[in-house]
């Protein structure tokens, strides 16, 4: 279950997590997706990353990147 708001600063993050997953699934690098969504604070950036780890999407992205080297 993804949080609706950041636990530290209170910013609404649920919609950003959904958008973040879609951007990464389309092939964008995770850090670029976070920047595009204007998630600058470390406290807010952790939620999308955790959501990716839970969905095993981060591993898939890293594997694809390593294959292109």
Beta strands, then each sheet from edge to edge (+ up, - down):
end
